[in-house]
Amino acid sequence: MKKIFFLFGILMGILGFSQTSNASVEKSVTGLQIGFLGVDIYNELKISDAIALRSQFSLNPSIWGGDLYTRTNFAFSPSISLMPKYYYNTDGRVGKGKNITNNSANYLALKIEYFPDWFVISNADNVMVNDAIYFTPNYGIRRNFGKQFNYEFRIGLGIGKILKDNYPTQLRPDLSFKIGYDF
């Protein structure tokens, strides 16, 4: 995993600092996004003209039920994440007269996400979450509509581990489509 961080850091540095651009990501964007796969409160902080660091607190949904259960249950569990995002097409969008307000562009990112066992909101008793950490490279599209509304699509496949003994490293898909509001 250290090699992945190292290679991603070098790639982000080369891509971010070799840019000679007129377009730039926003200095800071804070907002709330809601989708079928959870709720996010986030802040994107400008690192360079093309790189922003997104810090995020999320509530992730789970649902289970069927013939083996007496009823359908749900749960919301928290996660926190850091995600350096390289916005690679801001210059092209500006050149075509398209909006880049609030980081409206395509991006590549590395999502580092931690799932703590802090609390679980559920209609079932004694639901808990195992502490886990995941590293997920992502491709995403972020667009704005209106003055402060946005939508964001992200897809990736990462690796991670439940932070207990005898749990193997596992692959984890990351798929998200959310609509949000920037404050």
N, C-alpha and C positions, 0 to 999 in steps of 0.2 A: 504494500500500500504506500510505503514511503516513496517508491519509484514513481507511482502514479502521481503523487503530489508534486514531486520534483519535476517530472516531465510537463505536467500541466502548468506549473509555475513558470517554467522556461517559455512555453508556448504563449502564455498570456503576456509575459514580459516582452517578448519579441513582437507579438502582434500589436500590443498596446502602445509601446514606445516607438515603434517604427512608423506610426501613422503621422502623416502631415495632413491635417484636416482642418476644415473650417467648421465642420459640424462637431458637436460635442454632446455627451450625455449631460443630463441635468446635475446640478451640484448636490441636490438631495430631493428624493421623492418618497413621501410617506403615504401609505394607503391601506385599504382593506379590500380583500378579494374574497368572493364567495362562489362556490361551485358545487357540483354534485359530489366531488371528492374532497370536501373540507372547506375550512375558513382560514384565511391567512391575514395577519397584520404584519406589515413589512416596512422597511426603509431601504432605499437604494442610495448609496453614498458614492459620489464620484471619486474614482482613484486616478484616472487619466481621461483624455478626450474620448476614448472608446471603451473604457472599463469602469464598471460600477460594482460595488460590493453590496449584495442584498442580504440583510439580516431579517429573520422572519420567525414569528411565533405562529404555530398552526394548531388547529383542532382537527384531527383526522377521524372520519367516521368508520365504523365497523358495523356489519349487520349479519346475523346468523339466525337460522330457523330451519324449518322443514319437518320431515317425518320423525326425526330423532329428538326433536324438541317439542315441548308442550305449547310454546308460543314463539313468535318472532321477537328477537332481542336486538338492541342496538347499543352502541357505545361510542363515545367521543374521547379520544386520548390526545394529549399534547405532544408536540415536537418543536424543537428549535433548530434552526439551520442557518448556515452561512453559504452564500453562493456568489463567487466571483463570476460576473457576466461580461463577456466580450461582445459588444454591439458592433458587428462587422459591416453593416450597410447604411450607416447614418449619412455618409457623404453621398452615396448614390440616391438616397431618398431626398436629400436636400436638392441635389442636382435635377431631380425630376419634379421639384416643387411639392413634394409630399411632406406631411407633418412629422416632426420628430419630438414634439413636445412630450414631456414626462417619459422620455426614453422609448418612444414609439419606433421600434426597429426590430430586426431579427438578431438573435444572439446565440452564442455558444457559452456553456456554463459548466461548472463543476459544483454540484450540490453536496454539501457535507451536512448530514442531518442526524440529530440525536433524539431518540425516543426515550424520555425518562419515565420512571414509574412514580410520577408526582401525584396524579389523580386520574380518575376515570369517571366520566358522566355516563350513566347507563340506567336502563330500566331493569337490569338483572343484578342480583346480589353477588358480592365477592368477585367482581371482575378486576383483573390486574393486567399490567403490561410489563413485559420483560424489558429491561434497559437494552437498547440496541443502537448501533451506529451504522450509517450507510454513506457510501461515496458514489455519486451518480453523475456521469457526464450527461449533459442535456443539450438539446437543440430547442430553441423557443422562438415564438413570434409574439410581440407585444404591440398592440395598436390602441389608439385613443379615439374616442368619439365624444362629441360634446366638448365641453371645456375640461372636465375633470374625470370623466368616466373612461374605463379601459377594459379591454379583454386580453387574455393571455393564454396561449396554448404552449405546452411544454411536453416533450417526450424524451425518455432516456432509459438506459439500462445500466444498473450499477451493481456493486458488491457490498456486502456488509456482514455484520455479525451480531448475534445476541450476546450481550456481555456477561455470560455465565459460562462455567466450565462445561466442556463436552458438547458445545453447540458448534456445528460446522459453519464455515463461511458460505454465504448463499447469494444467489443472484436475485435482484429485485427490480421489476419494471417501475418506471415512474411516468405516469400519464396524468396530465392536469389540463383542464379547461375552466377558467374562472373569469367572472366579470367583477370589476372593482371600481372603487372610487378613490381618487387621489386628493388628499387634504391640502 
